[in-house]
Amino acid sequence: MFRIFKAKETKHLTYDKEKQKPVIRCSICTGEQVAGFKDIRTGKFTDIMLIRNEKDLQDFKNMYGITEIGKEF
């Protein structure tokens, strides 16, 4: 069968597991949630994507192969 579009490949992106940890930053005032990585040594947060619902969170976890993620307020 001839296909016009290729099937989507699931490709895991990477992050430095020794220097960074996955975190969801939550705003106490607005409830906004942003997923990203926090540098363990410096505490610097690098935001990756906005989390609007459970599907966004699962997409983020699947992109990076994450099983556990912490929350910070």
C-alpha positions in Angstrom: 0.0 0.0 0.0 1.3 3.5 -0.9 1.4 6.0 1.9 1.7 9.8 1.5 2.7 10.4 5.1 5.2 8.4 7.2 4.1 7.0 10.5 5.2 9.1 13.5 8.3 7.7 15.1 8.6 7.9 18.9 12.0 9.3 19.6 13.3 9.9 23.1 15.0 13.2 23.6 17.8 13.2 26.1 18.9 15.3 29.1 21.9 15.0 31.4 20.6 12.7 34.2 23.6 13.3 36.4 23.3 17.1 36.3 19.6 17.7 35.8 16.3 16.4 37.2 12.9 16.6 35.7 10.5 19.0 37.5 7.1 20.6 37.1 7.0 24.2 38.3 3.5 25.1 39.6 2.3 28.7 40.2 0.4 29.0 43.5 -1.5 32.1 42.2 -2.5 31.1 38.7 -2.1 27.3 38.8 0.0 27.4 35.6 2.3 24.3 35.3 5.5 24.2 33.3 7.6 21.1 32.7 11.3 21.3 32.4 14.7 20.4 34.0 16.4 21.8 37.1 20.2 21.9 37.3 21.0 20.0 40.5 24.1 22.1 41.2 23.0 25.6 40.4 19.2 25.3 40.8 18.7 26.9 37.3 15.4 25.9 35.7 15.1 25.3 32.0 11.5 25.3 30.8 10.5 22.9 28.1 6.7 22.9 27.7 3.5 24.2 29.3 1.4 21.5 30.9 -2.3 22.2 30.4 -3.7 18.8 31.0 -2.8 15.2 31.8 -2.1 14.4 28.1 0.6 17.2 28.0 2.2 15.7 31.1 2.2 12.2 29.5 3.6 13.6 26.3 6.5 15.3 28.2 7.3 12.1 30.1 7.2 10.0 26.9 9.4 12.5 25.0 12.2 12.1 27.6 11.5 8.6 28.9 10.7 9.9 32.4 8.8 7.7 34.9 8.8 10.0 37.9 8.7 13.7 38.1 8.6 16.1 41.1 6.6 19.3 41.6 7.9 22.6 42.8 5.8 25.6 43.9 
